[in-house]
Amino acid sequence: MKKNQSTPSNKHDVRTGLLALREQTPALKNIFDAFGPIAMAQEDGCKLIEKWNNFTIPEADALRFEQGVPLFSDMDMPNFEDYYADVFWATSVAVAEGMPALAERVSMIRADLQGRADMNELAKAVWEEDNEIIESVAKKSNLDGSVLLMLASLAIKPFMTRLKDEAIAKIEKMQWSKGYCPICGSFPDIALLKKQLTENAEYMAGHGGQRWMHCSCCDHQWRIKRNICPWCESEDYSKLRYLQSDERKTERVDICDNCKHYFVTIDTRELSEMPDARIAPLGLVYLDIKAQEENFTPMAQTPWNVL
């Protein structure tokens, strides 16, 4: 097992990264047009709540943590104050902009929720994974429940990122070996293979590279063993394989024949610049399609791999 480590913050902003992705993979223009506005809105949300500090990060119980219990597992949702509503509105505009097919449904949701005093109840529903609250709000006003859930979930991400920034210090010297996030417990939306030295052979530095997982919810990155399925923890080499195209050898989709889950991966060892894990998955949607055509399920469901 390896002690938790954080990685440096992103060198460029999301907008710059999206422009670079467009140049590299012009065939995926429709994907960037659809989901780029959401990524930019979430980055703007992170800036909006920089001064929000109405929370207390729990102390980590080393024994429970190293047995696989994430830091936030017993944490009550903090008071997001009025910030959540502000982020929600901005996110909803981005969704309508990027996905015109949903614009009318988003407009109905915005019209119904304007002036609502309990917007944070939507955030609480996401935090506690209580879809009944979302369904109740949707049914009462004849709204699209799946779109409402998507908006509420997207709007909470900047808060999770803000909490993660403060939480890293609580766990950085502790050990974690699971495939889900040590902070919030969510599964990764992408893995990065990195060329670094390590003191533990399990993590396969050198020829194999280190596998770093990126949390789909709070943007934390953590390292796990290379030859293990993050979902079912199978280490059966005959069940673990990957698919890739002949043209893009640094990109692949890792699949597990035991649990039928997958995640996309970028091998960064020969790249001149580290990809921005917040938006890199958008450039790998062709791998999502490839895996799902073979009946594999993404470890983390995101707007771009379920729509």
C-alpha positions in Angstrom: 0.0 0.0 0.0 1.1 3.6 -0.6 0.6 6.7 1.4 -1.8 9.2 -0.1 -0.2 11.8 -2.2 -1.7 14.8 -4.0 -0.7 16.1 -7.4 0.1 19.7 -8.4 -2.8 21.9 -9.4 -3.6 22.2 -13.1 -1.2 24.5 -15.0 -3.8 25.9 -17.4 -7.5 26.8 -17.1 -10.2 24.7 -18.5 -10.9 27.0 -21.5 -7.2 26.8 -22.6 -7.3 23.0 -22.2 -10.5 22.7 -24.3 -9.0 24.7 -27.1 -6.0 22.4 -27.1 -8.2 19.3 -27.2 -10.2 20.7 -30.1 -7.0 21.1 -32.1 -5.8 17.6 -31.2 -9.1 15.8 -31.9 -11.3 17.9 -34.2 -13.5 14.9 -34.9 -14.8 15.2 -31.4 -16.0 18.8 -31.8 -19.6 17.9 -31.0 -18.5 16.4 -27.7 -16.5 19.6 -26.7 -19.4 21.8 -27.8 -21.8 19.8 -25.6 -19.8 19.3 -22.4 -17.1 22.0 -22.6 -19.5 24.7 -21.3 -20.3 22.5 -18.2 -16.6 22.1 -17.5 -16.1 25.8 -17.7 -19.1 26.5 -15.5 -17.7 24.2 -12.9 -14.3 25.9 -12.9 -16.1 29.2 -12.6 -18.0 27.7 -9.7 -14.8 26.8 -8.0 -13.6 30.4 -8.3 -17.0 31.7 -7.0 -16.8 29.7 -3.8 -13.1 30.3 -3.0 -14.0 32.3 0.1 -16.7 29.8 1.3 -15.4 28.2 4.5 -18.5 27.2 6.4 -17.4 23.7 6.9 -15.2 21.5 9.2 -13.2 18.6 7.7 -13.4 15.6 10.0 -10.3 14.0 11.4 -9.4 10.7 9.8 -9.6 7.5 11.8 -6.5 5.7 10.5 -7.7 2.2 11.2 -11.1 2.7 9.5 -9.5 4.7 6.7 -6.9 2.1 5.9 -9.7 -0.5 5.8 -11.3 1.4 3.0 -13.7 3.9 4.7 -13.5 7.3 2.9 -12.8 10.4 4.9 -16.3 11.9 4.1 -18.3 8.7 4.7 -19.8 10.0 8.0 -19.7 13.7 7.3 -22.9 15.7 7.2 -23.3 18.1 4.3 -22.0 21.5 5.2 -24.1 24.7 4.8 -23.5 25.7 1.2 -25.3 29.0 2.0 -26.5 30.9 -1.1 -23.5 29.7 -3.1 -25.2 26.5 -4.2 -28.1 28.4 -5.9 -25.6 30.6 -7.7 -23.6 27.6 -9.0 -26.8 25.8 -9.9 -28.1 28.6 -12.1 -24.8 29.0 -13.8 -24.5 25.2 -14.4 -28.0 25.1 -15.8 -27.2 27.8 -18.3 -24.1 25.8 -19.4 -26.2 22.6 -19.8 -28.8 24.4 -22.0 -26.0 26.0 -24.1 -24.1 22.7 -24.7 -27.1 20.5 -25.1 -29.9 22.3 -26.9 -32.1 19.2 -26.9 -32.4 19.7 -23.1 -32.8 23.4 -23.2 -36.6 23.4 -22.9 -36.6 21.0 -20.0 -33.8 23.0 -18.3 -35.8 26.2 -18.8 -38.8 24.6 -17.1 -36.7 23.6 -14.1 -35.2 27.1 -13.8 -38.6 28.7 -14.0 -40.0 26.4 -11.3 -37.1 26.8 -8.9 -36.5 30.6 -9.2 -37.0 32.1 -5.8 -37.1 28.8 -4.1 -35.8 29.1 -0.5 -34.7 25.5 -0.1 -32.3 25.1 -3.0 -29.9 23.4 -0.7 -32.3 20.6 -0.3 -31.4 19.5 -3.8 -27.7 19.5 -2.8 -28.6 17.5 0.3 -30.4 14.9 -1.9 -27.2 14.5 -4.0 -25.0 14.4 -0.9 -27.1 11.7 0.8 -27.9 9.9 -2.5 -31.6 10.3 -1.8 -33.2 10.4 -5.2 -36.7 10.4 -3.7 -36.3 14.1 -2.9 -35.4 14.9 -6.5 -38.2 12.7 -7.8 -40.7 14.4 -5.4 -39.7 17.9 -6.6 -39.9 16.8 -10.2 -43.2 15.1 -9.9 -44.8 18.0 -8.0 -44.1 20.4 -10.8 -44.1 18.0 -13.8 -40.3 18.4 -14.4 -37.9 16.0 -15.9 -36.4 14.2 -12.9 -33.3 12.9 -14.7 -32.4 16.4 -15.9 -33.0 17.8 -12.4 -30.8 15.2 -10.9 -28.0 15.9 -13.4 -28.2 19.6 -12.7 -28.2 19.2 -8.9 -25.2 16.7 -9.2 -23.2 18.9 -11.5 -23.7 21.9 -9.2 -22.3 20.2 -6.2 -19.0 19.3 -7.8 -17.3 22.7 -7.1 -18.1 22.3 -3.4 -16.6 18.8 -3.4 -13.5 20.2 -5.0 -13.3 22.9 -2.4 -13.7 20.4 0.4 -11.1 18.1 -1.2 -8.5 20.9 -1.2 -8.8 21.2 2.6 -9.1 17.4 3.2 -5.9 16.3 1.5 -3.8 17.2 4.6 -5.9 15.0 6.8 -5.0 11.8 4.8 -1.7 12.5 3.0 0.3 10.3 5.4 -2.2 7.5 5.5 -2.4 4.4 3.4 -5.1 3.7 0.8 -5.4 0.8 -1.6 -9.0 1.1 -2.9 -10.2 1.9 -6.4 -12.7 4.5 -5.1 -11.8 8.0 -3.9 -10.2 8.1 -0.4 -11.9 11.4 0.3 -15.5 11.2 -1.1 -15.8 7.6 -2.1 -16.7 8.1 -5.7 -15.2 6.1 -8.5 -12.7 7.5 -11.1 -13.6 8.9 -14.5 -10.0 8.5 -15.8 -6.6 7.0 -14.9 -3.2 8.5 -15.7 -0.1 6.4 -16.1 2.8 8.4 -14.8 6.6 7.9 -14.9 7.8 8.4 -11.4 10.0 6.6 -8.9 8.4 4.6 -6.1 9.5 2.8 -3.1 6.9 0.0 -3.5 7.1 -2.5 -6.2 3.3 -3.1 -6.1 2.8 0.3 -7.8 5.1 -0.6 -10.7 7.3 2.4 -11.4 9.8 2.3 -14.2 8.6 0.2 -17.2 5.0 -0.1 -16.1 4.5 3.4 -14.8 2.3 4.4 -11.8 -1.5 4.4 -12.1 -3.1 7.5 -10.7 -6.9 7.6 -10.5 -8.9 10.8 -10.9 -12.1 11.2 -8.9 -15.2 11.9 -10.9 -16.7 13.9 -8.1 -14.1 15.9 -6.2 -11.1 15.9 -8.6 -8.7 14.2 -6.1 -6.0 12.0 -7.5 -4.6 8.9 -5.7 -2.4 6.0 -6.7 -3.3 2.3 -6.7 -1.7 -0.8 -8.0 -1.5 -1.3 -11.7 -2.6 -4.9 -12.0 -6.0 -4.7 -10.2 -9.5 -3.9 -11.1 -10.5 -0.7 -9.1 -14.1 -1.9 -9.1 -14.1 -5.5 -8.0 -10.4 -5.7 -6.9 -9.7 -8.8 -9.2 -6.1 -9.4 -9.8 -6.7 -12.2 -12.2 -4.4 -11.2 -15.2 -6.6 -13.2 -17.5 -9.6 -11.0 -16.7 -7.8 -7.7 -17.0 -7.1 -6.3 -20.4 -7.4 -3.1 -22.4 -8.5 -1.8 -25.9 -7.0 0.9 -27.9 -6.8 2.2 -31.4 -3.7 1.8 -33.6 -3.5 5.6 -34.2 -3.6 6.7 -30.5 -1.2 4.5 -28.6 -1.2 6.7 -25.4 -4.9 6.3 -24.9 -6.8 3.1 -24.0 -9.8 1.8 -22.1 -9.0 -0.7 -19.3 -11.7 -3.4 -18.9 -12.4 -6.2 -16.4 -14.0 -9.4 -17.7 -14.8 -10.3 -14.1 -17.2 -7.4 -13.2 -17.7 -6.0 -16.7 -16.6 -2.5 -15.8 -14.2 -0.2 -17.5 -12.3 3.1 -17.2 -10.4 5.2 -19.7 -6.6 5.7 -19.3 -3.9 8.1 -20.7 -0.3 7.0 -20.7 1.5 10.3 -19.9 5.0 9.0 -19.7 6.0 10.2 -23.2 3.9 13.3 -23.3 5.5 16.7 -23.1 2.7 18.1 -20.9 0.4 16.4 -18.3 -3.2 16.2 -19.4 -5.8 18.1 -17.4 -7.8 15.2 -15.9 -10.9 17.4 -15.4 -11.5 17.5 -19.2 -9.2 14.8 -20.6 -12.1 12.2 -20.5 -13.9 14.3 -23.1 -11.3 13.5 -25.7 -11.6 9.7 -24.9 -15.4 9.4 -25.6 -14.5 7.2 -28.6 -13.1 4.7 -26.1 -16.3 4.9 -24.0 -18.3 4.0 -27.1 -15.9 1.1 -27.9 -16.2 -0.4 -24.4 -20.0 0.0 -24.2 -20.4 -1.6 -27.6 -18.9 -4.7 -25.9 -21.3 -4.4 -23.0 -19.0 -2.9 -20.4 -20.2 -0.4 -17.9 -18.3 2.8 -16.9 -17.0 2.8 -13.3 -18.2 6.4 -12.9 -21.2 7.6 -14.9 -20.7 11.1 -16.3 -22.9 13.2 -18.6 -20.7 12.4 -21.6 -20.6 8.6 -21.1 -24.4 8.1 -20.4 -26.1 10.4 -22.9 
